[in-house]
Amino acid sequence: MEAELRKLSQAELRQIREWLDDLIEDELEFTPEFENSIQRSERDMAAGKAARVRELKHA
């Protein structure tokens, strides 16, 4: 497969990459918890709330 890919032009490789990206994205499943966190963040942004920032724990 790699040998065949090496024969392709940059434009053809980009098309294949876009197709693979779409395929992988379509197969991903969001958990209900993840979807809820996205919706919560969207509501926060719409309400003008600042984004939450994680603070690094110092050792």
PyRosetta script that sets phi, psi and omega in degrees:
from pyrosetta import init, pose_from_sequence

init()
pose = pose_from_sequence("MEAELRKLSQAELRQIREWLDDLIEDELEFTPEFENSIQRSERDMAAGKAARVRELKHA")
pose.set_psi(1, -43.5)
pose.set_omega(1, -179.8)
pose.set_phi(2, -60.9)
pose.set_psi(2, -38.8)
pose.set_omega(2, 179.8)
pose.set_phi(3, -63.4)
pose.set_psi(3, -38.8)
pose.set_omega(3, 179.2)
pose.set_phi(4, -69.3)
pose.set_psi(4, -38.9)
pose.set_omega(4, 179.0)
pose.set_phi(5, -63.9)
pose.set_psi(5, -34.9)
pose.set_omega(5, -179.8)
pose.set_phi(6, -65.7)
pose.set_psi(6, -19.2)
pose.set_omega(6, -179.7)
pose.set_phi(7, -81.8)
pose.set_psi(7, -13.8)
pose.set_omega(7, -174.3)
pose.set_phi(8, -84.3)
pose.set_psi(8, 155.1)
pose.set_omega(8, 176.6)
pose.set_phi(9, -76.4)
pose.set_psi(9, 167.4)
pose.set_omega(9, 177.6)
pose.set_phi(10, -60.1)
pose.set_psi(10, -39.3)
pose.set_omega(10, 179.8)
pose.set_phi(11, -63.7)
pose.set_psi(11, -42.2)
pose.set_omega(11, 179.1)
pose.set_phi(12, -66.5)
pose.set_psi(12, -39.5)
pose.set_omega(12, 177.7)
pose.set_phi(13, -64.0)
pose.set_psi(13, -38.6)
pose.set_omega(13, 177.4)
pose.set_phi(14, -63.3)
pose.set_psi(14, -40.6)
pose.set_omega(14, 179.0)
pose.set_phi(15, -62.8)
pose.set_psi(15, -42.6)
pose.set_omega(15, 178.9)
pose.set_phi(16, -65.1)
pose.set_psi(16, -41.6)
pose.set_omega(16, 179.5)
pose.set_phi(17, -62.9)
pose.set_psi(17, -43.6)
pose.set_omega(17, 178.3)
pose.set_phi(18, -60.6)
pose.set_psi(18, -42.3)
pose.set_omega(18, 179.4)
pose.set_phi(19, -62.9)
pose.set_psi(19, -45.6)
pose.set_omega(19, 178.9)
pose.set_phi(20, -63.7)
pose.set_psi(20, -41.8)
pose.set_omega(20, 177.4)
pose.set_phi(21, -58.6)
pose.set_psi(21, -45.4)
pose.set_omega(21, 179.1)
pose.set_phi(22, -63.3)
pose.set_psi(22, -42.8)
pose.set_omega(22, -179.7)
pose.set_phi(23, -61.5)
pose.set_psi(23, -47.0)
pose.set_omega(23, -179.5)
pose.set_phi(24, -65.1)
pose.set_psi(24, -43.6)
pose.set_omega(24, -179.7)
pose.set_phi(25, -61.3)
pose.set_psi(25, -41.3)
pose.set_omega(25, -179.7)
pose.set_phi(26, -64.8)
pose.set_psi(26, -28.4)
pose.set_omega(26, -177.7)
pose.set_phi(27, -85.9)
pose.set_psi(27, -14.4)
pose.set_omega(27, 178.9)
pose.set_phi(28, -71.4)
pose.set_psi(28, 139.9)
pose.set_omega(28, 176.9)
pose.set_phi(29, -118.7)
pose.set_psi(29, 130.6)
pose.set_omega(29, 176.8)
pose.set_phi(30, -86.9)
pose.set_psi(30, 138.5)
pose.set_omega(30, 174.8)
pose.set_phi(31, -76.1)
pose.set_psi(31, 156.0)
pose.set_omega(31, 177.0)
pose.set_phi(32, -56.5)
pose.set_psi(32, -37.0)
pose.set_omega(32, 179.7)
pose.set_phi(33, -62.8)
pose.set_psi(33, -42.5)
pose.set_omega(33, 179.6)
pose.set_phi(34, -66.0)
pose.set_psi(34, -44.0)
pose.set_omega(34, 178.4)
pose.set_phi(35, -61.4)
pose.set_psi(35, -40.6)
pose.set_omega(35, 178.2)
pose.set_phi(36, -63.0)
pose.set_psi(36, -39.5)
pose.set_omega(36, 180.0)
pose.set_phi(37, -67.0)
pose.set_psi(37, -35.4)
pose.set_omega(37, 176.7)
pose.set_phi(38, -65.2)
pose.set_psi(38, -46.3)
pose.set_omega(38, 179.7)
pose.set_phi(39, -62.3)
pose.set_psi(39, -40.2)
pose.set_omega(39, 178.5)
pose.set_phi(40, -62.6)
pose.set_psi(40, -42.9)
pose.set_omega(40, 179.1)
pose.set_phi(41, -64.9)
pose.set_psi(41, -40.1)
pose.set_omega(41, 178.3)
pose.set_phi(42, -63.2)
pose.set_psi(42, -40.6)
pose.set_omega(42, 177.4)
pose.set_phi(43, -64.6)
pose.set_psi(43, -41.8)
pose.set_omega(43, 178.8)
pose.set_phi(44, -61.1)
pose.set_psi(44, -44.7)
pose.set_omega(44, -180.0)
pose.set_phi(45, -64.4)
pose.set_psi(45, -41.1)
pose.set_omega(45, 179.6)
pose.set_phi(46, -64.4)
pose.set_psi(46, -31.3)
pose.set_omega(46, 179.5)
pose.set_phi(47, -84.3)
pose.set_psi(47, -1.2)
pose.set_omega(47, 177.9)
pose.set_phi(48, 82.5)
pose.set_psi(48, 12.8)
pose.set_omega(48, 178.9)
pose.set_phi(49, -75.3)
pose.set_psi(49, 143.8)
pose.set_omega(49, 178.9)
pose.set_phi(50, -71.0)
pose.set_psi(50, 151.5)
pose.set_omega(50, 178.0)
pose.set_phi(51, -66.4)
pose.set_psi(51, 145.8)
pose.set_omega(51, 175.7)
pose.set_phi(52, -75.4)
pose.set_psi(52, 139.2)
pose.set_omega(52, 179.6)
pose.set_phi(53, -121.4)
pose.set_psi(53, 127.8)
pose.set_omega(53, 177.5)
pose.set_phi(54, -76.5)
pose.set_psi(54, 136.8)
pose.set_omega(54, 177.3)
pose.set_phi(55, -98.0)
pose.set_psi(55, 138.3)
pose.set_omega(55, 178.3)
pose.set_phi(56, -73.4)
pose.set_psi(56, 138.7)
pose.set_omega(56, 175.8)
pose.set_phi(57, -85.8)
pose.set_psi(57, 129.1)
pose.set_omega(57, 179.3)
pose.set_phi(58, -86.7)
pose.set_psi(58, 137.0)
pose.set_omega(58, -178.4)
pose.set_phi(59, -73.7)
pose.dump_pdb("model.pdb")
